[in-house]
Amino acid sequence: MIDKDFKEGFVTPDTPKSKQLVRMLSFRVVPAYFREIEKVAEKKNVTVSKLIRTYIKEGMKRDNAIDSKEDKEFRVE
């Protein structure tokens, strides 16, 4: 039997971090676009990863996909 904490979408605040599934988004970017993204990240003095996470968060806030409570929980560090 599968542990109930491992069922998709079933994570409670009490679920230990070691039992929570990590969800990851992966995508491919053509080399020319990646070089441009790197330039922007360098100008902003951040990593490409942090730049992308920040853009995703800002877009979600702009589209009202997250509220102020979720905004605080969505860390970009």
C-alpha positions in Angstrom: 0.0 0.0 0.0 1.3 3.5 -0.9 1.8 5.9 2.0 -1.0 8.4 2.0 1.5 11.3 2.2 2.9 10.3 -1.2 -0.4 10.5 -3.1 -0.3 13.4 -5.5 -1.6 16.6 -3.8 -1.8 15.1 -0.4 0.6 17.1 1.7 -0.5 18.6 5.0 1.4 21.2 7.1 2.3 18.3 9.4 3.9 16.2 6.7 7.6 16.0 7.3 9.8 17.6 4.6 11.5 14.2 4.1 8.1 12.7 3.0 7.0 15.5 0.8 7.5 15.0 -3.0 9.6 17.6 -4.7 7.8 18.9 -7.8 10.1 20.3 -10.5 9.4 22.1 -13.7 11.9 21.6 -16.5 11.9 23.2 -19.9 14.3 23.7 -22.8 15.5 27.0 -24.1 17.3 27.4 -27.4 20.9 28.5 -26.9 20.3 32.0 -28.3 17.5 32.7 -25.8 19.6 31.3 -22.9 22.4 33.7 -23.7 20.0 36.6 -23.6 18.5 35.4 -20.3 22.1 35.1 -19.0 22.8 38.7 -20.0 19.7 39.9 -18.1 20.6 37.9 -15.0 24.2 39.2 -15.1 22.9 42.8 -15.3 20.6 42.2 -12.3 23.4 40.4 -10.5 21.3 37.2 -9.9 21.5 33.6 -11.1 19.5 32.6 -14.2 17.5 30.3 -11.9 16.5 33.1 -9.5 15.7 35.4 -12.4 13.3 32.8 -13.9 11.7 32.1 -10.5 11.2 35.8 -9.9 9.6 36.3 -13.3 7.2 33.4 -12.6 6.3 34.8 -9.2 5.7 38.3 -10.6 3.6 36.9 -13.4 1.5 34.9 -11.0 1.0 38.0 -8.8 0.1 40.1 -11.9 -2.5 37.5 -13.0 -3.9 37.3 -9.4 -3.0 33.6 -9.4 -1.6 33.9 -5.8 -2.9 36.0 -2.9 -0.8 37.9 -0.3 -0.5 34.8 2.0 0.7 32.6 -0.9 3.0 35.4 -2.0 4.8 35.2 1.3 5.0 31.4 1.1 6.4 31.5 -2.5 10.0 32.2 -1.7 12.4 33.0 -4.6 15.7 32.7 -2.6 
